[in-house]
Amino acid sequence: MLDPHLKDEDLWALMPQLSVEDIPALLVHPAAKEQHVLKFLTRRDLPEASLGLIAHSRWAGTLRVQCALVNHPHTPIPDALNLVKFLFWRDLNQVAVNFQLAADVRHYAEQILFQRLPAMAAGEKITLARLAAGQVLKALRHDKDPSVIQALLENPRLVEDDVLYLASQQRTPAPVLEAVARDPKWSARREVRIALLRNARTPLSSAVSFIRSLTAVEAKSLATDAKVPLAIRRMLQTKLGKVP
């Protein structure tokens, strides 16, 4: 039993010695603060019952405790699902990529974040684009802001198929295609370059630089490809010495 007369600093000094049996007393202790509860939540060995107690205490009304509870792998799933909806977008993304958590919790966080995307500010989307995964990452591929796409291209979870999707879609805005074409990592990929050359919206200045790097076989194939814009095909034919 915790001494109810302990002061804040005394309680903090006792934290390493407290056991899960002390949690009920800690949650109602007069000197208890958010930092004490958060310290307990860093313990990965906390049982589900103890986390359930915290989830139903007054401390579950603070954002940092909510986030810590949702990110704890032993928090009862119904409690975690109930708390997810209160999290900010950055915390939702953290939950969505935390593979120590139950799939139901991760997917719900991803779903809420996906629903909030249209209302997010440009700066928030740019930051999220560098961190996102799964369906949120795929949704950001449709963003018309080149700054968001530039940030997305820096995302370590982005794969070539995602970039090919951007480069091959005829509805992708020219500034977005230009961002792909200027990216040193992705513009070096052969399939990405070919997809950009086949897209009529790719700025001509970007396409010209790619033509120079094509092999004769690639140039010959693209020169007869009806999906390649006429201006590009003529440049390719010139490269091959076949001016129409």
Rosetta blueprint (number, residue, H / E / L):
1 M L
2 L L
3 D L
4 P L
5 H L
6 L L
7 K L
8 D H
9 E H
10 D H
11 L H
12 W H
13 A H
14 L H
15 M H
16 P H
17 Q H
18 L L
19 S L
20 V H
21 E H
22 D H
23 I H
24 P H
25 A H
26 L H
27 L H
28 V L
29 H L
30 P L
31 A L
32 A L
33 K L
34 E H
35 Q H
36 H H
37 V H
38 L H
39 K H
40 F H
41 L H
42 T L
43 R L
44 R L
45 D L
46 L L
47 P L
48 E H
49 A H
50 S H
51 L H
52 G H
53 L H
54 I H
55 A H
56 H L
57 S L
58 R H
59 W H
60 A H
61 G H
62 T L
63 L H
64 R H
65 V H
66 Q H
67 C H
68 A H
69 L H
70 V H
71 N L
72 H L
73 P L
74 H L
75 T L
76 P L
77 I H
78 P H
79 D H
80 A H
81 L H
82 N H
83 L H
84 V H
85 K L
86 F L
87 L L
88 F L
89 W H
90 R H
91 D H
92 L H
93 N H
94 Q H
95 V H
96 A H
97 V L
98 N L
99 F L
100 Q L
101 L L
102 A L
103 A H
104 D H
105 V H
106 R H
107 H H
108 Y H
109 A H
110 E H
111 Q H
112 I H
113 L H
114 F H
115 Q H
116 R H
117 L H
118 P H
119 A H
120 M L
121 A L
122 A H
123 G H
124 E H
125 K H
126 I H
127 T H
128 L H
129 A H
130 R L
131 L L
132 A L
133 A L
134 G H
135 Q H
136 V H
137 L H
138 K H
139 A H
140 L H
141 R L
142 H L
143 D L
144 K L
145 D L
146 P H
147 S H
148 V H
149 I H
150 Q H
151 A H
152 L H
153 L H
154 E L
155 N L
156 P L
157 R L
158 L L
159 V L
160 E H
161 D H
162 D H
163 V H
164 L H
165 Y H
166 L H
167 A H
168 S H
169 Q L
170 Q L
171 R L
172 T L
173 P L
174 A H
175 P H
176 V H
177 L H
178 E H
179 A H
180 V H
181 A H
182 R H
183 D L
184 P L
185 K L
186 W H
187 S H
188 A H
189 R L
190 R H
191 E H
192 V H
193 R H
194 I H
195 A H
196 L H
197 L H
198 R L
199 N L
200 A L
201 R L
202 T L
203 P L
204 L H
205 S H
206 S H
207 A H
208 V H
209 S H
210 F H
211 I H
212 R L
213 S L
214 L L
215 T L
216 A H
217 V H
218 E H
219 A H
220 K H
221 S H
222 L H
223 A H
224 T L
225 D L
226 A L
227 K L
228 V L
229 P L
230 L H
231 A H
232 I H
233 R H
234 R H
235 M H
236 L H
237 Q H
238 T H
239 K H
240 L L
241 G L
242 K L
243 V L
244 P L
